[in-house]
Amino acid sequence: MYKIVEGLVNELKKENTEFHFNTEIVGYVNNEEVIESLIDQNVNKWSSDIFVINSDAAFFRNKIFKHKKYSDNRLSEMTWTMGYLTFYIGLKCKLPQIYHHNYYLGNNYEEYANNIMQNPDSLQKPYYYVNVLSKHNIECAPEGG
């Protein structure tokens, strides 16, 4: 999976993109509706034509933009949907019986789909998807794995 990150970084470096790590954004400066700069934990101002925020959107709107719609109280009262749970697993063997894309669904799909939003904690047997990237990209797994 990290090869995806490395590929993105390499492509962005070709465009002279600068990267700054371990930088926490704590505020911003705006001019009407346009953000002029972001302010980090060391009171440095960062200006750009485009900002990419790698944070939960509601959290950022609350803590940085101070939007009342996303206040701590409002967020605590909201009903949240389930997030995706992802496992990255490496095996020391091949699995010829598993395809590149695998869906494991029960025989009650309509009931499951209706119930997942109403009672997400009550699901006894979740449906899941397995993607075996190494089936079509041998660089994703070592020899024999």
C-alpha positions as a Markdown table, in Angstrom:
| # | Residue | x | y | z |
|---|---|---|---|---|
| 1 | Met | 0.0 | 0.0 | 0.0 |
| 2 | Tyr | 2.8 | 2.4 | 0.7 |
| 3 | Lys | 3.9 | 2.2 | -2.9 |
| 4 | Ile | 0.8 | 4.3 | -3.7 |
| 5 | Val | 2.0 | 7.0 | -1.3 |
| 6 | Glu | 5.5 | 6.9 | -2.7 |
| 7 | Gly | 4.1 | 7.1 | -6.3 |
| 8 | Leu | 2.0 | 10.1 | -5.4 |
| 9 | Val | 4.9 | 11.9 | -3.7 |
| 10 | Asn | 7.2 | 11.2 | -6.7 |
| 11 | Glu | 4.6 | 12.6 | -9.1 |
| 12 | Leu | 4.1 | 15.7 | -7.0 |
| 13 | Lys | 7.8 | 16.3 | -6.7 |
| 14 | Lys | 8.0 | 16.4 | -10.5 |
| 15 | Glu | 5.7 | 19.4 | -10.2 |
| 16 | Asn | 8.0 | 21.0 | -7.6 |
| 17 | Thr | 5.5 | 20.4 | -4.8 |
| 18 | Glu | 6.9 | 21.1 | -1.3 |
| 19 | Phe | 6.1 | 18.8 | 1.6 |
| 20 | His | 6.2 | 19.8 | 5.3 |
| 21 | Phe | 5.7 | 17.1 | 7.8 |
| 22 | Asn | 4.9 | 17.2 | 11.6 |
| 23 | Thr | 3.0 | 20.4 | 11.1 |
| 24 | Glu | -0.2 | 21.0 | 13.0 |
| 25 | Ile | -2.6 | 23.6 | 11.7 |
| 26 | Val | -4.1 | 25.6 | 14.5 |
| 27 | Gly | -5.7 | 28.6 | 12.7 |
| 28 | Tyr | -6.1 | 30.5 | 9.4 |
| 29 | Val | -6.2 | 34.0 | 7.9 |
| 30 | Asn | -8.9 | 34.8 | 5.4 |
| 31 | Asn | -10.0 | 37.6 | 3.2 |
| 32 | Glu | -13.8 | 37.4 | 2.9 |
| 33 | Glu | -14.4 | 33.9 | 1.5 |
| 34 | Val | -10.8 | 33.1 | 0.5 |
| 35 | Ile | -8.3 | 31.5 | 2.8 |
| 36 | Glu | -5.1 | 33.4 | 2.5 |
| 37 | Ser | -2.9 | 31.3 | 4.8 |
| 38 | Leu | -3.0 | 28.6 | 7.4 |
| 39 | Ile | -1.2 | 29.0 | 10.7 |
| 40 | Asp | 0.8 | 26.2 | 12.3 |
| 41 | Gln | 1.6 | 25.4 | 16.0 |
| 42 | Asn | 4.7 | 27.5 | 15.7 |
| 43 | Val | 2.8 | 30.5 | 14.4 |
| 44 | Asn | 4.2 | 30.1 | 10.9 |
| 45 | Lys | 1.9 | 31.2 | 8.1 |
| 46 | Trp | 1.6 | 28.9 | 5.1 |
| 47 | Ser | 0.2 | 30.5 | 1.9 |
| 48 | Ser | -0.9 | 28.5 | -1.2 |
| 49 | Asp | -3.3 | 28.5 | -4.1 |
| 50 | Ile | -4.6 | 25.1 | -2.9 |
| 51 | Phe | -4.7 | 23.5 | 0.6 |
| 52 | Val | -5.1 | 19.8 | 1.1 |
| 53 | Ile | -6.3 | 19.0 | 4.6 |
| 54 | Asn | -5.7 | 15.4 | 5.9 |
| 55 | Ser | -8.1 | 15.6 | 8.8 |
| 56 | Asp | -11.7 | 14.6 | 9.6 |
| 57 | Ala | -13.7 | 17.4 | 7.9 |
| 58 | Ala | -16.1 | 17.9 | 10.9 |
| 59 | Phe | -13.2 | 18.1 | 13.3 |
| 60 | Phe | -11.3 | 20.6 | 11.2 |
| 61 | Arg | -14.4 | 22.8 | 10.7 |
| 62 | Asn | -14.9 | 22.8 | 14.4 |
| 63 | Lys | -11.3 | 23.3 | 15.7 |
| 64 | Ile | -9.9 | 25.5 | 13.0 |
| 65 | Phe | -12.8 | 27.3 | 11.4 |
| 66 | Lys | -14.9 | 27.5 | 14.6 |
| 67 | His | -18.1 | 26.8 | 12.7 |
| 68 | Lys | -21.0 | 26.6 | 15.2 |
| 69 | Lys | -22.6 | 23.8 | 13.2 |
| 70 | Tyr | -19.6 | 21.6 | 14.1 |
| 71 | Ser | -19.2 | 22.6 | 17.8 |
| 72 | Asp | -18.2 | 19.9 | 20.3 |
| 73 | Asn | -21.8 | 19.8 | 21.6 |
| 74 | Arg | -23.3 | 19.5 | 18.1 |
| 75 | Leu | -20.9 | 16.8 | 17.1 |
| 76 | Ser | -21.6 | 14.8 | 20.2 |
| 77 | Glu | -25.3 | 14.9 | 19.5 |
| 78 | Met | -24.9 | 13.6 | 15.9 |
| 79 | Thr | -25.6 | 10.1 | 14.8 |
| 80 | Trp | -22.6 | 8.7 | 13.0 |
| 81 | Thr | -22.4 | 6.0 | 10.5 |
| 82 | Met | -19.9 | 3.2 | 10.7 |
| 83 | Gly | -16.5 | 3.8 | 9.3 |
| 84 | Tyr | -14.7 | 1.3 | 7.2 |
| 85 | Leu | -12.5 | -1.1 | 9.0 |
| 86 | Thr | -9.5 | -2.1 | 6.9 |
| 87 | Phe | -7.0 | -4.9 | 7.5 |
| 88 | Tyr | -3.8 | -5.3 | 5.5 |
| 89 | Ile | -2.7 | -8.9 | 5.8 |
| 90 | Gly | 0.4 | -10.5 | 4.5 |
| 91 | Leu | 0.5 | -14.3 | 4.0 |
| 92 | Lys | 3.5 | -16.6 | 3.4 |
| 93 | Cys | 1.6 | -18.6 | 0.8 |
| 94 | Lys | -0.5 | -18.2 | -2.4 |
| 95 | Leu | -4.3 | -18.5 | -2.4 |
| 96 | Pro | -5.2 | -19.8 | -5.8 |
| 97 | Gln | -8.9 | -20.3 | -4.8 |
| 98 | Ile | -9.2 | -16.5 | -4.0 |
| 99 | Tyr | -9.9 | -14.1 | -6.9 |
| 100 | His | -8.6 | -10.5 | -7.2 |
| 101 | His | -12.0 | -9.1 | -6.0 |
| 102 | Asn | -14.1 | -11.1 | -3.5 |
| 103 | Tyr | -17.4 | -10.2 | -2.0 |
| 104 | Tyr | -18.7 | -12.2 | 0.9 |
| 105 | Leu | -22.5 | -11.6 | 1.2 |
| 106 | Gly | -25.2 | -13.4 | 3.1 |
| 107 | Asn | -28.6 | -14.5 | 1.8 |
| 108 | Asn | -30.4 | -11.5 | 3.5 |
| 109 | Tyr | -28.9 | -8.6 | 1.6 |
| 110 | Glu | -32.1 | -6.4 | 1.6 |
| 111 | Glu | -32.5 | -6.9 | 5.4 |
| 112 | Tyr | -28.8 | -6.3 | 5.9 |
| 113 | Ala | -28.8 | -3.1 | 3.8 |
| 114 | Asn | -31.9 | -1.7 | 5.6 |
| 115 | Asn | -30.6 | -2.7 | 9.1 |
| 116 | Ile | -27.0 | -1.4 | 8.7 |
| 117 | Met | -28.0 | 2.2 | 9.1 |
| 118 | Gln | -30.7 | 1.7 | 11.7 |
| 119 | Asn | -28.9 | -0.7 | 14.0 |
| 120 | Pro | -25.2 | -1.0 | 13.1 |
| 121 | Asp | -24.3 | -2.5 | 16.4 |
| 122 | Ser | -26.7 | -5.4 | 16.0 |
| 123 | Leu | -25.1 | -7.0 | 13.0 |
| 124 | Gln | -24.0 | -10.5 | 13.9 |
| 125 | Lys | -22.3 | -11.4 | 10.6 |
| 126 | Pro | -21.0 | -8.4 | 8.6 |
| 127 | Tyr | -20.6 | -8.6 | 4.8 |
| 128 | Tyr | -17.1 | -7.9 | 3.7 |
| 129 | Tyr | -14.9 | -7.5 | 0.6 |
| 130 | Val | -11.4 | -8.9 | 0.1 |
| 131 | Asn | -9.1 | -7.5 | -2.5 |
| 132 | Val | -6.0 | -9.5 | -3.4 |
| 133 | Leu | -3.8 | -6.9 | -5.1 |
| 134 | Ser | -1.0 | -9.4 | -5.8 |
| 135 | Lys | -3.1 | -11.3 | -8.2 |
| 136 | His | -2.4 | -8.6 | -10.8 |
| 137 | Asn | 0.5 | -6.7 | -9.3 |
| 138 | Ile | 3.3 | -9.0 | -8.3 |
| 139 | Glu | 5.2 | -6.1 | -6.7 |
| 140 | Cys | 2.6 | -6.1 | -3.9 |
| 141 | Ala | 3.9 | -9.4 | -2.4 |
| 142 | Pro | 7.3 | -11.1 | -2.1 |
| 143 | Glu | 8.1 | -14.2 | -4.1 |
| 144 | Gly | 5.8 | -17.0 | -2.9 |
| 145 | Gly | 3.6 | -14.7 | -0.9 |
